[in-house]
Each structure stands twice: as C-alpha cells, then as structure tokens.
Amino acid sequence: MSTIPELTKHARELMHKAVESTKREFTSIRSGKASTSLLDIVRVEAYGSHVPLNQVALVAAPEPRLLTVQPFDKSLGHAIEKAIRESDLGLNPATQGNLIRVPLPALSEERRKDLVRVLHKLGEEGRIAIRHARTDTLSKIKKLEKISEDDKRHAEKDIQKLTDDHIRQIEGLIQAKEAEILEV
C-alpha cells in the first residue's frame, strides 16, 4: 500500500521527467543559431539498420550558421549526407573530403512561425504529461484507506501546487525558445 508522501514523490518525478523531455524536444527545434542537437533526430542507414547520427559521426558547430559532420567510418559519408538531406530539417549538406558541411540557411518569417507552432504543440504535450501525472496521483490518493479526508484534501492541494509549478516551468521554456526562434 502506498502512502501520500510516496505518491507525491512519484508524481513529482513524473512531472520532472515531463519537463526534461520537453526541454530535450525543444533542443531539436532549430533557432537562428547552429546547435549540434539539431541533428539528434537524424537516423542513418548503417550496418543494416537505422542508427542515430551521433553514433556514426562526430557533429560540431564551428560557426553560428554551420554544422560539420565527421563520419567515424568514411564509407558512411554518402549515407549520412542522404539521411540529413531527407530529414524534415530542410538542410542541404555538402561533402568536402571526409567532412560533411551542413550550412544553416537563414530562417524565413514563415518558417519561424511554423517552428513556433511546433514549439507550442510540443509544449502542450509536456503539459498533458504533467496533468496526466496529477490525475493519476489524485485517483490513487482518493483510493487510500485509513487516511482522513483532511489529509487527502491537503495532499490534493500539494499535488495541484506541484502541477502548477511544473506547468510554469514548461511555459518558461516555451517563452525562452520562442524568443530565440523569433530573434532575427
């Protein structure tokens, strides 16, 4: 049987994971500056399966508008270039020797607005995960036996406060990332 402190701790962990997950998702959204995490979603066909780009190459951001990709195995150069080109990132890589240069074009106003829409969608997914943790925990608290109604009400207030705090964190992440995307 669970106790209120255990349930509260579990809810806090779930909400924290939702915030961290949202933070990770946001790093793959491109703003004006080059970031190595931009290519985290790219999967390369190598050795008979699809593997994350960072497992077959070294990604670096030597300049604000340029990423470089250096394959660990030179024979994967074309597969890596193809994977980057076919990703939904709208990038056009070019191979120079054993280095793949990925210039980042300036974002158009329309593209910035699209990215902001994606950002808000990801933020909403984070908020939904937090609210789901709240609902799940509250239903478990209601089912607890041998606990006074006052204690249950107090626990519900604590869970709501946790929920509000974590949703505020996500709102902050959204505002910061939106400002970064819209900055020209």
C-alpha positions as CSV (number, residue, x, y, z in Angstrom):
1,M,0.0,0.0,0.0
2,S,1.3,3.5,-0.9
3,T,1.4,6.5,1.4
4,I,0.7,10.1,0.5
5,P,4.4,11.1,0.6
6,E,5.3,8.2,-1.7
7,L,2.6,9.1,-4.2
8,T,3.6,12.8,-4.0
9,K,7.2,11.9,-4.6
10,H,6.2,9.7,-7.6
11,A,4.1,12.5,-9.1
12,R,7.0,15.0,-8.7
13,E,9.3,12.6,-10.5
14,L,6.8,12.1,-13.4
15,M,6.3,15.8,-13.7
16,H,10.0,16.5,-13.6
17,K,10.5,13.9,-16.4
18,A,7.9,15.6,-18.5
19,V,9.7,18.9,-18.2
20,E,13.1,17.4,-19.0
21,S,11.6,15.5,-22.0
22,T,10.0,18.8,-23.3
23,K,13.4,20.5,-22.8
24,R,15.1,17.8,-24.9
25,E,12.4,18.1,-27.6
26,F,13.0,21.8,-27.8
27,T,16.7,21.4,-28.5
28,S,15.9,19.7,-31.8
29,I,13.9,22.7,-32.9
30,R,16.1,25.0,-34.9
31,S,16.5,28.6,-33.9
32,G,18.8,31.0,-35.7
33,K,22.0,29.5,-34.2
34,A,23.7,26.2,-35.1
35,S,23.4,23.6,-32.4
36,T,24.7,20.0,-32.6
37,S,21.5,18.7,-31.0
38,L,19.7,19.9,-34.2
39,L,20.8,16.6,-35.9
40,D,19.8,14.4,-33.0
41,I,16.7,13.3,-34.8
42,V,18.5,12.2,-37.9
43,R,18.8,8.4,-38.3
44,V,21.4,7.0,-40.7
45,E,21.1,3.6,-42.5
46,A,24.3,1.9,-41.5
47,Y,25.4,-1.7,-40.9
48,G,21.9,-3.0,-41.9
49,S,19.8,-0.8,-39.5
50,H,18.9,2.8,-38.8
51,V,21.1,4.3,-36.1
52,P,21.2,7.8,-34.6
53,L,23.7,10.1,-36.5
54,N,25.7,10.8,-33.3
55,Q,26.6,7.0,-33.2
56,V,28.3,7.0,-36.6
57,A,29.7,10.6,-36.8
58,L,31.1,13.5,-34.8
59,V,28.8,16.6,-35.0
60,A,30.3,20.0,-34.4
61,A,29.1,23.6,-34.6
62,P,32.2,25.6,-35.6
63,E,30.2,28.7,-36.7
64,P,26.8,30.1,-35.8
65,R,25.4,29.1,-39.2
66,L,27.3,25.9,-39.9
67,L,27.4,22.4,-38.6
68,T,30.1,19.9,-39.5
69,V,29.7,16.1,-39.5
70,Q,32.7,13.9,-39.5
71,P,31.9,10.2,-40.1
72,F,33.8,7.7,-37.9
73,D,33.7,5.3,-40.9
74,K,34.5,7.1,-44.3
75,S,32.3,4.6,-46.2
76,L,29.2,6.0,-44.4
77,G,29.7,9.5,-45.8
78,H,27.1,9.2,-48.6
79,A,24.5,7.5,-46.2
80,I,25.0,10.3,-43.7
81,E,24.6,13.0,-46.3
82,K,21.5,11.4,-47.7
83,A,19.9,11.0,-44.2
84,I,20.5,14.7,-43.4
85,R,19.1,15.8,-46.8
86,E,16.0,13.6,-46.4
87,S,15.2,14.6,-42.8
88,D,12.5,17.2,-42.3
89,L,15.0,19.8,-41.3
90,G,15.3,21.4,-44.8
91,L,19.1,21.2,-44.8
92,N,21.4,20.8,-47.8
93,P,24.7,19.1,-46.7
94,A,27.8,19.1,-48.9
95,T,30.8,16.7,-48.6
96,Q,34.3,18.0,-48.7
97,G,36.8,15.2,-48.4
98,N,35.8,13.2,-45.3
99,L,33.9,16.2,-43.7
100,I,30.2,16.9,-44.4
101,R,29.4,20.6,-44.1
102,V,25.8,21.5,-43.3
103,P,25.1,25.2,-43.8
104,L,22.1,26.5,-42.0
105,P,20.0,28.8,-44.2
106,A,18.6,31.9,-42.5
107,L,15.0,31.3,-41.3
108,S,12.2,32.9,-43.3
109,E,9.4,34.6,-41.4
110,E,7.0,31.8,-42.4
111,R,9.5,29.1,-41.3
112,R,9.8,30.9,-37.9
113,K,6.1,30.8,-37.5
114,D,5.9,27.1,-38.4
115,L,8.6,26.4,-35.8
116,V,6.7,28.4,-33.1
117,R,3.6,26.3,-33.9
118,V,5.7,23.1,-33.5
119,L,7.1,24.5,-30.3
120,H,3.6,25.1,-28.8
121,K,2.5,21.6,-29.8
122,L,5.5,20.1,-28.0
123,G,4.8,22.3,-25.0
124,E,1.2,21.2,-24.9
125,E,2.4,17.5,-24.9
126,G,4.5,18.3,-21.9
127,R,1.6,20.0,-20.1
128,I,-0.6,17.0,-20.9
129,A,2.0,14.6,-19.4
130,I,2.1,16.7,-16.2
131,R,-1.7,16.8,-15.9
132,H,-1.8,13.1,-16.5
133,A,0.6,12.5,-13.6
134,R,-1.7,14.8,-11.5
135,T,-4.9,12.9,-12.4
136,D,-3.3,9.5,-11.9
137,T,-1.9,10.5,-8.4
138,L,-5.1,12.1,-7.3
139,S,-7.1,9.0,-8.2
140,K,-4.6,6.9,-6.1
141,I,-4.9,9.3,-3.2
142,K,-8.7,9.0,-3.3
143,K,-8.5,5.2,-3.1
144,L,-6.3,5.3,0.0
145,E,-7.9,3.8,3.1
146,K,-7.4,4.7,6.8
147,I,-6.5,8.3,5.9
148,S,-8.6,11.2,7.0
149,E,-10.4,13.4,4.4
150,D,-8.4,16.4,5.7
151,D,-5.1,14.7,4.8
152,K,-6.5,13.7,1.4
153,R,-7.6,17.3,0.7
154,H,-4.2,18.6,1.9
155,A,-2.4,16.1,-0.4
156,E,-4.6,17.2,-3.3
157,K,-3.6,20.8,-2.8
158,D,0.1,19.8,-2.7
159,I,-0.3,17.8,-6.0
160,Q,-2.0,20.8,-7.6
161,K,0.8,23.1,-6.4
162,L,3.3,20.7,-8.0
163,T,1.3,20.6,-11.2
164,D,1.2,24.4,-11.3
165,D,4.9,24.7,-10.7
166,H,5.8,22.3,-13.4
167,I,3.4,23.8,-15.9
168,R,5.0,27.2,-15.2
169,Q,8.4,25.7,-15.9
170,I,7.2,24.5,-19.3
171,E,5.6,27.9,-20.0
172,G,9.1,29.5,-19.3
173,L,10.8,27.1,-21.6
174,I,8.3,27.9,-24.4
175,Q,8.7,31.7,-23.9
176,A,12.5,31.4,-24.0
177,K,12.6,29.2,-27.1
178,E,10.0,31.3,-28.9
179,A,12.1,34.4,-28.3
180,E,15.2,32.6,-29.6
181,I,13.3,31.4,-32.7
182,L,11.8,34.9,-33.5
183,E,15.0,36.7,-32.9
184,V,16.3,37.9,-36.3
